[in-house]
Amino acid sequence: MKLSGDYCLMLQLFKEAFAYYSEAEEQLRKLDDYLWILGTIQGKLACTAVCQSLNLSNHEEYIDHLINESYVIAKKSKNWNF
């Protein structure tokens, strides 16, 4: 799912990419796989930021939320020291 989101993002299919990232995040949260969860959040952040920069949407608060959520998930990971 995450890789499909990556490919859609590269092809500028932002809605589809966001949907793949969201689905992947949902599945990965069940497994507590924090590094891959971070990857999905990063993808969702990229989709949202690109859409905003192209004036396709205005989601400044959501971008802040994703950044904060990334930090919280990163703190849960055993591979990162904060």
Secondary structure, 3 states (H helix, E strand, C coil): CHHHHHHHHHCCCHHHHHHHHHHHHHHHHHHCCHHHHHHHHHHHHHHHHHHHHCCCCCCHHHHHHHHHHHHHHHHHCCCCCC
